[in-house]
Amino acid sequence: MPPLKDLLVESNIFSNREILSPHYMPKRLLFREAEIGNIEKAIAPALKGEKGRNLFLYGKTGTGKTSCVLYVAGEIRSIPNTSARISYVNCRIYNSRFRVLNKVINDHMPTYARRGYGTVDLYEKLTNWIEEDNKTLIIILDEVDIVKDLDDLIYTLTRINSDIRAGGVALIGVANKITFKEDLDPRSLSTLYESELVFSPYNANEVYAIIKDRAMACFKAGVIGDDILHYVAAGAAREGGDARFSLKILSKAGELAEDSGSTTIGMKEAEEALRISENEIIYDLISTLPEHQKMVLYSIVLLTLSGGTYKKLTDGVDTYLFSGEIYNRYKSISDSLHKEAKSERWYRKYLSELQLQGLIASYESGKGIRGHTKLVKLLIPQKKTKEVLEREIFGTAKQDVA
């Protein structure tokens, strides 16, 4: 570990490390002009004093959803004399109806939020505050699908427009899972008039352009070459076009070069940074999965590693598993943990969510297989995934894979 004084010396690699931070907002968002335009169109009626309309954004991690919403929020804040007010809520932190309401109140009436009122008091205070001078409140719910009592939250927020005589509320929900609404109660869905916008992953050329734009401002001249940027872009494209992942690789590569005393980032640092970042992203993805999704994924990992009752299918490169066998293993694991396994309907939903996260791929069986079933393939490193899941599920890694 270098002495503190050495850490304060000017970097030979970075000119502005903050530019690679996931929280950095660039002046322009490449390849997302259409999405920004659609968000602006959806929110424009609320800015003209009409009753709020809701917008939901979907897409995998690293496709620019949050950045686009915050970009538009910045535009709204720059409008002079607007009655619009904005609250950005990270639902990974504020993961219940009470916490969301308290966060919104704290954004605009901080002294009231500290008084320990309940949900009903917060709701009444918020509606009165909106009505008093005909405000438009835009609430951005980032990772809204994480909220524990999502039904209650959606119903409460969407009811505000029915309970107030002046002003309005518009919701912008950001979610990784396009299926999250399937879990909502009909009473919540009935109040949720909304538009939807799906963010597609970036391709390798788009990732390259994004990270080159950042690298020019982040690194000192001559630190990184085009060959390294193309390598990082290709690695991110394999992970599903995750621009955030590519920035993580760049940042780690720069740190490795700096630690070694180098003045340039070479292929050695890029390869090591990719390996480290892949491990980190697997952990990040798995650690946020619901408990039963973890158990389903663990079942897939075990069967991929060791086989099972039924014959595995292989084309010499990849291994495919029968959906029914995975479900049986999942039920066995649930029993061993003294937990009740979810129904096959929920299990199929878990498979869809795991596929959406890029952790597995699934295919409908074709000719040559008796009956109609789904074939499943693991897309992430087996042993590393097993290790992470066992820490998450059991608290420690197990020695066997049976």
C-alpha positions in Angstrom: 0.0 0.0 0.0 1.6 3.3 -1.1 2.0 6.1 1.5 -0.8 8.7 1.5 1.6 11.4 0.1 2.1 9.2 -3.0 -1.6 9.0 -3.6 -1.8 12.8 -3.7 0.7 13.2 -6.5 -0.8 14.2 -9.9 -1.8 11.2 -12.0 0.1 10.2 -15.1 -3.0 8.5 -16.4 -6.2 10.5 -15.5 -6.9 14.1 -16.3 -10.5 13.8 -14.9 -11.4 10.5 -13.4 -14.9 11.6 -12.5 -15.9 11.4 -16.2 -15.9 7.6 -16.0 -18.2 7.6 -13.0 -21.7 6.2 -13.5 -23.0 9.3 -11.9 -21.4 11.7 -14.4 -23.8 13.5 -16.7 -22.2 14.3 -20.1 -23.3 17.3 -22.0 -24.6 15.1 -24.8 -25.9 11.5 -24.8 -24.8 9.7 -27.9 -27.3 7.5 -29.7 -30.2 8.4 -27.4 -31.6 11.5 -29.2 -34.8 9.7 -30.2 -35.4 8.4 -26.6 -34.8 11.9 -25.1 -37.3 13.3 -27.6 -39.9 10.8 -26.7 -39.5 11.5 -23.0 -39.8 15.2 -23.7 -43.0 14.6 -25.7 -44.5 12.5 -22.9 -43.8 15.0 -20.2 -44.7 18.1 -22.1 -48.5 18.0 -21.3 -47.7 18.1 -17.5 -45.5 21.2 -18.1 -48.4 22.9 -19.8 -50.6 22.5 -16.7 -52.5 19.4 -17.9 -53.2 16.4 -15.6 -50.1 14.3 -15.3 -49.4 11.4 -17.7 -47.1 8.6 -16.7 -44.2 7.2 -18.6 -42.3 3.9 -18.0 -38.9 3.2 -19.4 -37.6 -0.4 -19.8 -34.3 -1.9 -20.8 -31.2 -3.7 -19.5 -28.7 -2.1 -17.2 -26.3 0.3 -19.0 -28.7 1.3 -21.9 -29.0 4.9 -20.8 -32.4 5.0 -19.2 -31.5 6.9 -16.1 -29.1 9.2 -17.9 -31.8 10.2 -20.4 -34.4 10.9 -17.6 -31.9 13.0 -15.6 -30.9 14.9 -18.8 -34.6 15.8 -19.4 -35.0 16.7 -15.7 -32.1 19.1 -16.1 -33.8 20.7 -19.0 -37.0 21.1 -17.0 -35.1 22.7 -14.1 -33.6 25.3 -16.5 -37.1 26.5 -17.7 -37.7 29.9 -16.1 -40.8 30.5 -14.0 -42.1 26.9 -14.4 -44.5 25.5 -11.9 -42.9 22.1 -12.4 -41.1 20.5 -9.5 -39.0 17.3 -9.7 -38.1 14.5 -7.3 -35.6 11.8 -8.3 -36.0 8.7 -6.1 -33.6 5.8 -6.2 -35.9 2.9 -5.3 -33.0 0.6 -4.5 -32.5 2.9 -1.4 -36.1 4.2 -0.9 -37.8 0.8 -1.4 -41.2 1.2 0.2 -44.2 3.5 -0.2 -43.4 5.3 3.0 -39.8 5.9 2.1 -40.7 7.2 -1.3 -43.2 9.6 0.0 -40.9 10.8 2.7 -38.1 11.3 0.1 -40.4 13.4 -2.1 -41.6 15.5 0.9 -37.9 15.9 2.0 -37.0 17.2 -1.4 -39.5 20.1 -1.2 -40.4 20.4 2.5 -37.4 19.1 4.5 -38.5 20.3 7.9 -41.9 18.5 7.6 -40.3 15.2 6.6 -38.2 15.1 9.8 -41.3 15.2 12.1 -42.0 11.5 12.1 -45.4 11.6 10.4 -47.1 8.5 9.0 -48.0 7.7 5.4 -51.5 9.4 5.5 -50.0 12.6 6.9 -47.3 12.7 4.3 -49.9 12.1 1.5 -52.1 14.9 2.8 -49.2 17.3 3.1 -48.1 16.5 -0.4 -51.5 17.0 -2.0 -52.0 20.3 -0.1 -48.5 21.5 -1.2 -49.3 20.7 -4.9 -52.7 22.4 -4.7 -51.6 25.6 -3.0 -50.2 27.2 -6.2 -51.1 24.7 -9.0 -47.8 22.9 -9.1 -46.9 20.1 -11.4 -44.9 17.4 -9.6 -42.8 15.0 -11.7 -41.6 12.0 -9.7 -38.8 9.9 -11.2 -38.8 6.4 -9.7 -35.6 4.7 -10.7 -35.6 0.9 -10.4 -39.2 1.1 -9.5 -39.6 -2.7 -9.7 -37.4 -3.0 -6.6 -40.1 -1.4 -4.3 -41.5 -4.0 -1.8 -45.1 -2.7 -1.6 -45.2 -1.6 -5.3 -49.0 -2.0 -5.5 -49.5 0.4 -2.6 -47.0 2.9 -4.0 -48.4 3.0 -7.5 -52.0 3.2 -6.3 -51.2 6.0 -3.8 -49.2 8.2 -6.3 -51.7 7.8 -9.2 -54.6 8.6 -6.9 -53.2 12.1 -6.2 -54.5 13.5 -9.5 -58.1 12.4 -8.5 -57.8 13.9 -5.0 -56.5 17.4 -6.0 -58.5 20.3 -7.5 -55.4 22.0 -9.0 -52.0 21.0 -10.2 -51.0 17.4 -11.0 -48.5 14.6 -10.7 -46.7 12.7 -13.4 -44.7 9.6 -12.8 -41.6 8.5 -14.8 -40.8 4.9 -13.8 -37.5 3.3 -14.8 -37.3 -0.5 -14.7 -35.1 -3.3 -15.9 -38.0 -5.7 -16.1 -40.8 -5.0 -18.6 -42.9 -7.7 -16.9 -43.0 -5.9 -13.5 -46.6 -4.6 -14.1 -47.8 -8.2 -14.2 -47.4 -8.3 -10.4 -49.7 -5.2 -9.9 -53.2 -5.5 -8.5 -56.0 -4.6 -11.0 -56.9 -1.6 -8.9 -53.4 -0.2 -9.3 -53.3 -0.9 -13.0 -56.6 0.8 -13.6 -55.2 4.1 -12.3 -51.9 3.7 -14.2 -52.5 5.5 -17.5 -49.0 5.4 -19.1 -46.8 5.4 -22.1 -43.9 3.0 -22.5 -40.5 3.3 -24.0 -38.0 0.4 -24.4 -34.3 1.1 -24.6 -32.4 -1.3 -26.8 -28.8 -2.3 -26.0 -25.9 -0.5 -27.6 -24.0 -2.3 -30.3 -20.2 -2.6 -30.3 -19.8 0.4 -32.6 -22.0 2.6 -30.4 -20.2 1.5 -27.3 -16.9 2.3 -29.0 -18.1 5.9 -29.8 -19.4 6.4 -26.3 -16.2 5.3 -24.5 -14.0 7.2 -27.0 -15.9 10.4 -26.3 -15.4 9.8 -22.5 -11.7 8.6 -22.9 -10.7 11.8 -24.7 -11.8 13.9 -21.7 -10.9 11.5 -19.0 -7.4 10.3 -19.8 -4.3 12.4 -20.6 -3.1 12.6 -24.2 -1.5 9.4 -25.5 -2.6 7.2 -22.5 -5.0 5.0 -24.5 -5.1 3.8 -28.1 -7.9 2.9 -30.4 -7.0 -0.8 -30.2 -7.7 -0.8 -26.5 -11.0 1.1 -26.9 -12.2 -1.4 -29.6 -11.3 -4.3 -27.2 -13.2 -2.8 -24.3 -16.2 -2.0 -26.6 -16.3 -5.6 -27.8 -16.2 -6.9 -24.2 -19.1 -4.7 -23.3 -21.0 -5.8 -26.4 -20.7 -9.4 -25.3 -22.2 -8.4 -22.0 -25.3 -7.1 -23.8 -24.3 -3.6 -24.9 -23.9 -2.3 -21.4 -22.2 1.1 -21.6 -21.8 1.4 -17.9 -19.9 -1.8 -17.9 -17.5 -0.5 -20.5 -16.8 2.6 -18.4 -16.1 0.3 -15.4 -13.5 -1.6 -17.5 -11.9 1.7 -18.6 -11.7 3.0 -15.1 -10.2 -0.3 -13.8 -7.7 -0.4 -16.6 -6.5 3.1 -15.8 -6.1 2.2 -12.2 -4.1 -0.9 -13.0 -1.8 1.1 -15.3 -1.4 3.8 -12.6 -0.6 1.3 -9.9 2.1 -0.3 -12.1 3.7 3.1 -12.7 3.0 3.1 -16.4 2.0 6.1 -18.4 -0.1 4.2 -20.9 -2.9 1.6 -20.8 -1.8 -1.6 -22.6 -3.6 -4.8 -23.6 -2.4 -6.4 -20.4 -4.2 -3.9 -18.2 -7.3 -4.0 -20.5 -7.6 -7.8 -20.3 -7.2 -7.8 -16.5 -9.7 -5.0 -16.1 -12.2 -6.9 -18.2 -11.7 -10.0 -16.1 -12.2 -8.1 -12.8 -15.2 -6.2 -14.1 -16.9 -9.3 -15.4 -16.6 -10.8 -11.9 -17.9 -7.7 -10.3 -20.9 -7.4 -12.7 -21.9 -11.0 -12.0 -21.8 -10.3 -8.3 -23.8 -7.1 -8.7 -26.5 -8.8 -10.8 -26.8 -11.9 -8.6 -26.9 -10.0 -5.3 -29.9 -8.0 -6.3 -32.0 -11.0 -7.5 -35.0 -12.0 -5.3 -34.4 -15.1 -3.2 -36.3 -17.6 -5.3 -34.7 -16.4 -8.5 -31.3 -17.0 -6.9 -32.4 -20.6 -6.2 -33.6 -21.2 -9.7 -30.3 -19.8 -11.1 -28.4 -22.0 -8.6 -30.3 -25.0 -9.9 -29.2 -24.2 -13.5 -25.6 -23.8 -12.4 -25.6 -27.2 -10.6 -27.1 -29.0 -13.5 -24.8 -27.4 -16.0 -21.8 -28.4 -13.9 -22.8 -31.9 -12.9 -25.7 -33.1 -15.0 -28.8 -34.7 -13.5 -31.6 -37.2 -13.8 -32.3 -36.5 -17.5 -30.0 -36.4 -20.4 -28.4 -33.0 -21.1 -28.3 -31.8 -24.7 -25.1 -30.5 -26.1 -23.8 -29.4 -29.5 -20.2 -29.9 -28.5 -19.9 -26.3 -27.3 -22.9 -25.4 -25.2 -25.0 -27.4 -22.7 -28.8 -27.2 -22.8 -31.0 -28.2 -19.9 -34.7 -29.3 -19.8 -36.9 -26.7 -18.0 -38.7 -29.5 -16.1 -35.4 -30.8 -14.6 -34.4 -27.3 -13.4 -37.8 -26.9 -11.7 -37.4 -30.2 -9.9 -33.9 -29.2 -8.7 -35.3 -25.9 -7.6 -38.0 -27.6 -5.5 -35.4 -29.8 -4.0 -33.2 -26.9 -3.0 -36.3 -25.0 -1.6 -37.1 -28.1 0.6 -33.6 -28.3 1.9 -33.9 -24.7 3.0 -37.3 -25.3 4.5 -38.9 -22.9 2.1 -42.0 -23.4 0.0 -41.2 -23.6 -3.7 -43.2 -21.2 -6.0 -45.6 -22.5 -8.5 -44.6 -23.4 -12.1 -46.2 -20.2 -13.3 -43.9 -18.2 -11.0 -41.0 -20.4 -12.1 -41.6 -19.6 -15.7 -41.6 -15.9 -14.8 -38.3 -16.3 -13.0 -36.8 -17.8 -16.1 -38.0 -14.9 -18.2 -36.5 -12.4 -15.7 -33.1 -14.3 -15.7 -33.1 -14.2 -19.4 -33.9 -10.5 -19.5 -30.9 -9.9 -17.2 -28.7 -11.8 -19.7 -27.9 -14.6 -17.2 -29.4 -17.4 -19.2 -30.9 -18.1 -22.7 -33.9 -20.2 -23.3 -35.3 -21.9 -26.4 -38.5 -23.8 -27.3 -37.6 -27.4 -28.1 -37.9 -28.4 -31.7 -38.1 -31.7 -33.6 -36.4 -34.7 -32.1 -37.5 -34.1 -28.5 -40.6 -35.8 -27.2 -43.3 -33.3 -26.1 -43.0 -29.6 -25.9 -40.5 -28.1 -23.4 -38.1 -25.2 -22.9 -34.4 -25.6 -23.2 -32.2 -23.4 -21.0 -28.5 -22.5 -21.3 -26.3 -20.7 -18.7 -24.6 -17.6 -20.2 -22.2 -16.7 -17.4 -19.1 -18.4 -15.9 -20.3 -21.5 -14.0 -17.8 -21.8 -11.1 -17.8 -18.1 -10.3 -21.6 -17.9 -10.4 -21.8 -21.0 -8.2 -19.5 -19.4 -5.6 -21.4 -16.1 -5.5 -24.8 -17.9 -5.3 -23.7 -20.1 -2.4 -22.5 -17.1 -0.4 -25.8 -15.4 -1.1 -28.0 -18.4 -0.4 -26.1 -20.4 2.2 -23.7 -17.8 3.6 -20.7 -19.9 2.5 -19.4 -21.8 -0.5 -20.2 -25.6 -0.6 -17.6 -28.1 -1.6 -19.7 -30.3 -3.8 -22.0 -29.6 -6.7 -24.5 -32.4 -6.3 
